[in-house]
């Protein structure tokens, strides 16, 4: 029984990079829609931010928009994953605090459930990196071969 368990663990270890790829792709897809919506109406987003009492609403609208656009592209590619995870985590924390917290946990009530899941996936990517199925990994291998 122990031998069978050890064989199963070895096979699962070979798949360790697959969840990291899935996290990146799900997050990239999740940021794509809001980023494109914000790009199409940054002044409306700035007005919305101002209505919530957010300081520097226009600046924050641009920062949130371009962070999400960069996040979509970089997460999709697995390029600079740990770096882009930091501002995206900040965006999620701000979204939870300013938009979702008052609505409770459930996503169906516009609660903080989904941004919390995004935050946790981003934190995982920040800690573990993008995995072997990424541009970051291929760049690292390329650069190491040049040394």
Contact map, one row per residue, 1 for C-alpha under 8 A:
111110000000000000000000000000000000000000000000000000000000000000000000000000000000000000000000000000000000000000000000000000000000000000000000000
111111000000000000000000000000000000000000000000000000000000000000000000000000000000000000000000000000000000000000000000000000000000000000000000000
111111100000000000000000000000000000000000000000000000000000000000000000000000000000000000000000000000000000000000000000000000000000000000000000000
111111110000000000000000000000000000000000000000000000000000000000000000000000000000000000000000000000000000000000000000000000000000000000000000000
111111111000000000000000000000000000000000000000000000000000000000000000000000000000000000000000000000000000000000000000000000000000000000000000000
011111111100000000000000000000000000000000000000000000000000000000000000000000000000000000000000000000000000000000000000000000000000000000000000000
001111111110000000000000000000000000000000000000000000000000000000000000000000000000000000000000000000000000000000000000000000000000000000000000000
000111111111000000000000000000000000000000000000000000000000000000000000000000000000000000000000000000000000000000000000000000000000000000000000000
000011111111100000000000000000000000000000000000000000000000000000000000000000000000000000000000000000000000000000000000000000000000000000000000000
000001111111110000000000000000000000000000000000000000000000000000000000000000000000000000000000000000000000000000000000000000000000000000000000000
000000111111111000000000000000000000000000000000000000000000000000000000000000000000000000000000000000000000000000000000000000000000000000000000000
000000011111111100000000000000000000000000000000000000000000000000000000000000000000000000000000000000000000000000000000000000000000000000000000000
000000001111111100000000000000000000000000000000000000000000000000000000000000000000000000000000000000000000000000000000000000000000000000000000000
000000000111111110000000000000000000000000000000000000000000000000000000000000000000000000000000000000000000000000000000000000000000000000000000000
000000000011111111100000000000000000000000000000000000000000000000000000000000000000000000000000000000000000000000000000000000000000000000000000000
000000000001111111110000000000000000000000000000000000000000000000000000000000000000000000000000000000000000000000000000000000000010000000000000000
000000000000011111111000000000000000000000000000000000000000000000000000000000000000000000000000000000000000000000000000000000000111100000000000000
000000000000001111111100000000000000000000000000000000000000000000000000000000000000000000000000000000000000000000000000000000000010100000000000000
000000000000001111111110000000000000000000000000000000000000000000000000000000000000000000000000000000000000000000000000000000000000000000000000000
000000000000000111111111000000000000000000000000000000000000000000000000000000000000000000000000000000000000000000000000000010001110000000000000000
000000000000000011111111100000000000000000000000000000000000000000000000000000000000000000000000000000000000000000000000000000000110110000000000000
000000000000000001111111110000000000000000000000000000000000000000000000000000000000000000000000000000000000000000000000000000000000000000000000000
000000000000000000111111111000000000000000000000000000000000000000000000000000000000000000000000000000000000000000000000110010000000000000000000000
000000000000000000011111111100000000000000000000000000000000000000000000001101000000000000000000000000000000000000000000000010000100000000000000000
000000000000000000001111111110000000000000000000000000000000000000000000001100000000000000000000000000000000000000000000000000000000000000000000000
000000000000000000000111111111000000000000000000000000000000000000000000000000000000000000000000000000000000000000000000000000000000000000000000000
000000000000000000000011111111100000000000000000000000000000000000000001001000000000000000000000000000000000000000000100100000000000000000000000000
000000000000000000000001111111110000000000000000000000000000000000000011101100000000000000000000000000000000000000000000000000000000000000000000000
000000000000000000000000111111111000000000000000000000000000000000000001000000000000000000000000000000000000000000000000000000000000000000000000000
000000000000000000000000011111111100000000000000000000000000000000000000000000000000000000000000000000000000000000000000000000000000000000000000000
000000000000000000000000001111111110000000000000000000000000000000011011000000000000000000000000000000000000000000000000000000000000000000000000000
000000000000000000000000000111111111000000000000000000000000000000011001000000000000000000000000000000000000000000000000000000000000000000000000000
000000000000000000000000000011111111100000000000000000000000000000000000000000000000000000000000000000000000000000000000000000000000000000000000000
000000000000000000000000000001111111110000000000000000000000000000010000000000000000000000000000000000000000000000000000000000000000000000000000000
000000000000000000000000000000111111111000000000000000000000000011011000000000000000000000000000000000000000000000000000000000000000000000000000000
000000000000000000000000000000011111111100000000000000000000000000001000000000000000000000000000000000000000000000000000000000000000000000000000000
000000000000000000000000000000001111111110000000000000000000000000000000000000000000000000000000000000000000000000000000000000000000000000000000000
000000000000000000000000000000000111111111001000000000000000100010000000000000000000000000000000000000000000000000000000000000000000000000000000000
000000000000000000000000000000000011111111000000000000000000000010000000000000000000000000000000000000000000000000000000000000000000000000000000000
000000000000000000000000000000000001111111000000000000000000000000000000000000000000000000000000000000000000000000000000000000000000000000000000000
000000000000000000000000000000000000111111111000000000000000000000000000000000000000000000000000000000000000000000000000000000000000000000000000000
000000000000000000000000000000000000011111111100000000000100110010000000000000000000000000000000000000000000000000000000000000000000000000000000000
000000000000000000000000000000000000000011111110000000000100100000000000000000000000000000000000000000000000000000000000000000000000000000000000000
000000000000000000000000000000000000000011111111000000000000000000000000000000000000000000000000000000000000000000000000000000000000000000000000000
000000000000000000000000000000000000010011111111100000000100100000000000000000000000000000000000000000000000000000000000000000000000000000000000000
000000000000000000000000000000000000000001111111110000001111100000000000000000000000000000000000000000000000000000000000000000000000000000000000000
000000000000000000000000000000000000000000111111111000001100000000000000000000000000000000000000000000000000000000000000000000000000000000000000000
000000000000000000000000000000000000000000011111111100000000000000000000000000000000000000000000000000000000000000000000000000000000000000000000000
000000000000000000000000000000000000000000001111111111001101100000000000000000000000000000000000000000000000000000000000000000000000000000000000000
000000000000000000000000000000000000000000000111111111111000000000000000000000000000000000000000000000000000000000000000000000000000000000000000000
000000000000000000000000000000000000000000000011111111000000000000000000000000000000000000000000000000000000000000000000000000000000000000000000000
000000000000000000000000000000000000000000000001111111000000000000000000000000000000000000000000010000000000000000000000000000000000000000000000000
000000000000000000000000000000000000000000000000111111100000000000000000000000000000000000000000000000000000000000000000000000000000000000000000000
000000000000000000000000000000000000000000000000111111111000000000000000000000000000000000000000000000000000000000000000000000000000000000000000000
000000000000000000000000000000000000000000000000010011111001000000000000000000000000000000000000000000000000000000000000000000000000000000000000000
000000000000000000000000000000000000000000000000010001111111000000000000000000000000000000000000000000000000000000000000000000000000000000000000000
000000000000000000000000000000000000000000000110110001111111100000000000000000000000000000000000000000000000000000000000000000000000000000000000000
000000000000000000000000000000000000000001101110100000011111110000000000000000000000000000000000000000000000000000000000000000000000000000000000000
000000000000000000000000000000000000000000000100000000011111111000000000000000000000000000000000000000000000000000000000000000000000000000000000000
000000000000000000000000000000000000000000000100100000111111111100000000000000000000000000000000000000000000000000000000000000000000000000000000000
000000000000000000000000000000000000010001101100100000001111111110000000000000000000000000000000000000000000000000000000000000000000000000000000000
000000000000000000000000000000000000000001000000000000000111111111000000000000000000000000000000000000000000000000000000000000000000000000000000000
000000000000000000000000000000000000000000000000000000000011111111100000000000000000000000000000000000000000000000000000000000000000000000000000000
000000000000000000000000000000000000000000000000000000000001111111110000000000000000000000100000000000000000000000000000000000000000000000000000000
000000000000000000000000000000000010011001000000000000000000111111111000000000000000000000000000000000000000000000000000000000000000000000000000000
000000000000000000000000000000000010000000000000000000000000011111111100000000000000000000000000000000000000000000000000000000000000000000000000000
000000000000000000000000000000000000000000000000000000000000001111111110000000000001001100000000000000000000000000000000000000000000000000000000000
000000000000000000000000000000110110000000000000000000000000000111111111000000000000000100000000000000000000000000000000000000000000000000000000000
000000000000000000000000000000110011000000000000000000000000000011111111100000000000000000000000000000000000000000000000000000000000000000000000000
000000000000000000000000000000000000000000000000000000000000000001111111110000000001000000000000000000000000000000000000000000000000000000000000000
000000000000000000000000000100100000000000000000000000000000000000111111111000000001100100000000000000000000000000000000000000000000000000000000000
000000000000000000000000001110110000000000000000000000000000000000011111111100000000000000000000000000000000000000000000000000000000000000000000000
000000000000000000000000000100000000000000000000000000000000000000001111111110000000000000000000000000000000000000000000000000000000000000000000000
000000000000000000000000000000000000000000000000000000000000000000000111111111111001000000000000000000000000000000000000000000000000000000000000000
000000000000000000000001101100000000000000000000000000000000000000000011111111111001000000000000000000000000000000000000000000000000000000000000000
000000000000000000000001100100000000000000000000000000000000000000000001111111100000000000000000000000000000000000000000000000000000000000000000000
000000000000000000000000000000000000000000000000000000000000000000000000111111100000000000000000000000000000000000000000000000000000011000000000000
000000000000000000000001000000000000000000000000000000000000000000000000011111111000000000000000000000000000000000000000000000000100111100000000000
000000000000000000000000000000000000000000000000000000000000000000000000011111111000000000000000000000000000000000000000000000000100011100000000000
000000000000000000000000000000000000000000000000000000000000000000000000011001111111000000000000000000000000000000000000000000000000000100000000000
000000000000000000000000000000000000000000000000000000000000000000000000011001111111100000000000000000000000000000000000000011001100000100000000000
000000000000000000000000000000000000000000000000000000000000000000000000000000011111110000000000000000000000000000000000000011101100000000000000000
000000000000000000000000000000000000000000000000000000000000000000000000000000011111111000000000000000000000000000000000000001000000000000000000000
000000000000000000000000000000000000000000000000000000000000000000100110011000011111111100000000000000000000000000000000000000000000000000000000000
000000000000000000000000000000000000000000000000000000000000000000000010000000001111111110000000000000000000000000000000011011000000000000000000000
000000000000000000000000000000000000000000000000000000000000000000000000000000000111111111000000000000000000000000000000010001000000000000000000000
000000000000000000000000000000000000000000000000000000000000000000100000000000000011111111100000000000000000000000000000000000000000000000000000000
000000000000000000000000000000000000000000000000000000000000000000110010000000000001111111110000000000000000000000000010010000000000000000000000000
000000000000000000000000000000000000000000000000000000000000000000000000000000000000111111111000000000000000000000000010011000000000000000000000000
000000000000000000000000000000000000000000000000000000000000000000000000000000000000011111111100000000000000000000000000000000000000000000000000000
000000000000000000000000000000000000000000000000000000000000000100000000000000000000001111111110000000000000000000000000000000000000000000000000000
000000000000000000000000000000000000000000000000000000000000000000000000000000000000000111111111000000000000000000110110000000000000000000000000000
000000000000000000000000000000000000000000000000000000000000000000000000000000000000000011111111100000000000000000100010000000000000000000000000000
000000000000000000000000000000000000000000000000000000000000000000000000000000000000000001111111111000000000000000000000000000000000000000000000000
000000000000000000000000000000000000000000000000000000000000000000000000000000000000000000111111111100000000000000100000000000000000000000000000000
000000000000000000000000000000000000000000000000000000000000000000000000000000000000000000011111111110000000000100110000000000000000000000000000000
000000000000000000000000000000000000000000000000000000000000000000000000000000000000000000001111111110000000000000000000000000000000000000000000000
000000000000000000000000000000000000000000000000000100000000000000000000000000000000000000000111111110000000000000000000000000000000000000000000000
000000000000000000000000000000000000000000000000000000000000000000000000000000000000000000000111111111000000000000000000000000000000000000000000000
000000000000000000000000000000000000000000000000000000000000000000000000000000000000000000000011111111110000011100000000000000000000000000000000000
000000000000000000000000000000000000000000000000000000000000000000000000000000000000000000000001111111111000001100000000000000000000000000000000000
000000000000000000000000000000000000000000000000000000000000000000000000000000000000000000000000001111110000001000000000000000000000000000000000000
000000000000000000000000000000000000000000000000000000000000000000000000000000000000000000000000000111111100111100000000000000000000000000000000000
000000000000000000000000000000000000000000000000000000000000000000000000000000000000000000000000000111111100111100000000000000000000000000000000000
000000000000000000000000000000000000000000000000000000000000000000000000000000000000000000000000000010111110101110000000000000000000000000000000000
000000000000000000000000000000000000000000000000000000000000000000000000000000000000000000000000000000111111111110000000000000000000000000000000000
000000000000000000000000000000000000000000000000000000000000000000000000000000000000000000000000000000001111111111000000000000000000000000000000000
000000000000000000000000000000000000000000000000000000000000000000000000000000000000000000000000000000000111111000000000000000000000000000000000000
000000000000000000000000000000000000000000000000000000000000000000000000000000000000000000000000000000111111111000000000000000000000000000000000000
000000000000000000000000000000000000000000000000000000000000000000000000000000000000000000000000000100110111111100000000000000000000000000000000000
000000000000000000000000000000000000000000000000000000000000000000000000000000000000000000000000000111111111111111000000000000000000000000000000000
000000000000000000000000000000000000000000000000000000000000000000000000000000000000000000000001000110111110011111110000000000000000000000000000000
000000000000000000000000000000000000000000000000000000000000000000000000000000000000000000000000000000001110001111111000000000000000000000000000000
000000000000000000000000000000000000000000000000000000000000000000000000000000000000000000000000000000000010001111111100000000000000000000000000000
000000000000000000000000000000000000000000000000000000000000000000000000000000000000000000011011000000000000000111111110000000000000000000000000000
000000000000000000000000000000000000000000000000000000000000000000000000000000000000000000010001000000000000000111111111000000000000000000000000000
000000000000000000000000000000000000000000000000000000000000000000000000000000000000000000000000000000000000000011111111100000000000000000000000000
000000000000000000000000001000000000000000000000000000000000000000000000000000000000000000010000000000000000000001111111110000000000000000000000000
000000000000000000000000000000000000000000000000000000000000000000000000000000000000000110011000000000000000000000111111111000000000000000000000000
000000000000000000000000000000000000000000000000000000000000000000000000000000000000000000000000000000000000000000011111111100000000000000000000000
000000000000000000000010001000000000000000000000000000000000000000000000000000000000000000000000000000000000000000001111111110000000000000000000000
000000000000000000000010000000000000000000000000000000000000000000000000000000000000110110000000000000000000000000000111111111000000000000000000000
000000000000000000000000000000000000000000000000000000000000000000000000000000000000100010000000000000000000000000000011111111100000000000000000000
000000000000000000000000000000000000000000000000000000000000000000000000000000000000000000000000000000000000000000000001111111111000000000000000000
000000000000000000010011000000000000000000000000000000000000000000000000000000001100100000000000000000000000000000000000111111111100000000000000000
000000000000000000000000000000000000000000000000000000000000000000000000000000001110110000000000000000000000000000000000011111111000000000000000000
000000000000000000000000000000000000000000000000000000000000000000000000000000000100000000000000000000000000000000000000001111111000000000000000000
000000000000000000000000000000000000000000000000000000000000000000000000000000000000000000000000000000000000000000000000000111111110000000000000000
000000000000000000010000000000000000000000000000000000000000000000000000000000001100000000000000000000000000000000000000000111111110000000000000000
000000000000000010011001000000000000000000000000000000000000000000000000000001101100000000000000000000000000000000000000000010011111110110000000000
000000000000000111011000000000000000000000000000000000000000000000000000000000000000000000000000000000000000000000000000000000011111110010000000000
000000000000000010000000000000000000000000000000000000000000000000000000000000000000000000000000000000000000000000000000000000000111110011000000000
000000000000000011001000000000000000000000000000000000000000000000000000000001000000000000000000000000000000000000000000000000000111111010000000000
000000000000000000001000000000000000000000000000000000000000000000000000000011100000000000000000000000000000000000000000000000000111111111000000000
000000000000000000000000000000000000000000000000000000000000000000000000000011100000000000000000000000000000000000000000000000000000111111100000000
000000000000000000000000000000000000000000000000000000000000000000000000000001111000000000000000000000000000000000000000000000000100011111110000000
000000000000000000000000000000000000000000000000000000000000000000000000000000000000000000000000000000000000000000000000000000000111111111111000000
000000000000000000000000000000000000000000000000000000000000000000000000000000000000000000000000000000000000000000000000000000000001011111111100000
000000000000000000000000000000000000000000000000000000000000000000000000000000000000000000000000000000000000000000000000000000000000001111111110000
000000000000000000000000000000000000000000000000000000000000000000000000000000000000000000000000000000000000000000000000000000000000000111111111000
000000000000000000000000000000000000000000000000000000000000000000000000000000000000000000000000000000000000000000000000000000000000000011111111100
000000000000000000000000000000000000000000000000000000000000000000000000000000000000000000000000000000000000000000000000000000000000000001111111110
000000000000000000000000000000000000000000000000000000000000000000000000000000000000000000000000000000000000000000000000000000000000000000111111111
000000000000000000000000000000000000000000000000000000000000000000000000000000000000000000000000000000000000000000000000000000000000000000011111111
000000000000000000000000000000000000000000000000000000000000000000000000000000000000000000000000000000000000000000000000000000000000000000001111111
000000000000000000000000000000000000000000000000000000000000000000000000000000000000000000000000000000000000000000000000000000000000000000000111111
000000000000000000000000000000000000000000000000000000000000000000000000000000000000000000000000000000000000000000000000000000000000000000000011111
